Amino acid sequence: MSYTGPDFEPPQPRRSPLRRPLTVAVAALVPGALLGWGVYAAVGGSDDGGGSGTDRAVGVRTSAAPSSGAPASRAPASPGGDDAKKPAGSSPAPTSKKPSASRPAVSGALKGKVVVIDPGHNTANFQHAAEINRKVNVGTHWKECDTTGTATNAGWAEAKFTLDVAHRLRTLLEKQGATVKLTHDGDRSFGPCVDERARIGNEAKADAAISIHADGSGAGNRGFHVIMPGPVHDGAADTRAIVAPSAELGERVAGSFVRVTGTAPSNYLGDGTGLVTRTDLGGLNLSTVPKVFIECGNMRDAKDAALLTSGSWRQKAAQGMSEGIVSFLRG
């Protein structure tokens, strides 16, 4: 996501009560992520390119100083809509055939589990300015229905990236036996609005929900970050019951993302943990099921863009998310 849009306003620095435990939980993951990042950078970048797109902006509350309108606490900023974005790393093949919590190999391991995937934005949003600029209630305040999202400097839209990764993630989770529902599948003329995206997950009684994004920050800002809900109890928003499970989901997704993709956590949000907490995103505020956003990388940075436009890297990104979600759902 970038830094201007329905679910993204200029972040206000804020310390999250989850910060210390989350930082500790991810501390062990970061060294491996950084090592993976170094190896990946030395070996090379993408193997296939992106095309064209739209722009996006976001604002977040994270502990790190926000840049380019980026968030500030533990949640990344993203350009449009009620979403967020960012990627991570790859790991050696398991030495045992026995499935583990982080790399399950048992088909049907998620039988009976429901996962909702929210591909951020919509490639046709720019054609429906009036509709996506309409304000909706996100519990704590009113925000635009959605945004166009960001794009690479070459014009490849974030919405194309998010839908592609969502399809890859759906395939991986279904192979594990999960029932998977997308908030949209490129079959809508615009949106859906951020409040509806949350409602879809709630009505599905999802065991886990994830909103996929890519950031639109300044050049030089690199890496992924996972945005988690902070405690909110205001109007229609009440996240108190999902804060803890969402934090666990976020930590597991971030850890697996680093390991599988070899991508380092954000160097501009989350104090190097890849974790950010926000209380201004409608997609999180209105959720009643464990949910996180992931900003897989910065589309405005050439090096990150090379990864995001690579089909093989996007497969790794989906694999990292899948392993984190499976680990969370299997306890």
PyMOL commands that set and color helices and strands:
alter all, ss='L'
color gray80, all
select helices_A, chain A and resi 19-27+29-43+125-127+129-132+158-175+194-203+243-261+270-272+282-285+302-308+311-329
alter helices_A, ss='H'
color red, helices_A
select strands_A, chain A and resi 61-62+72-73+114-119+135-137+142-144+179-182+208-215+225-229+233-234+237-238+275-278+291-298
alter strands_A, ss='S'
color yellow, strands_A
deselect
rebuild
show_as cartoon
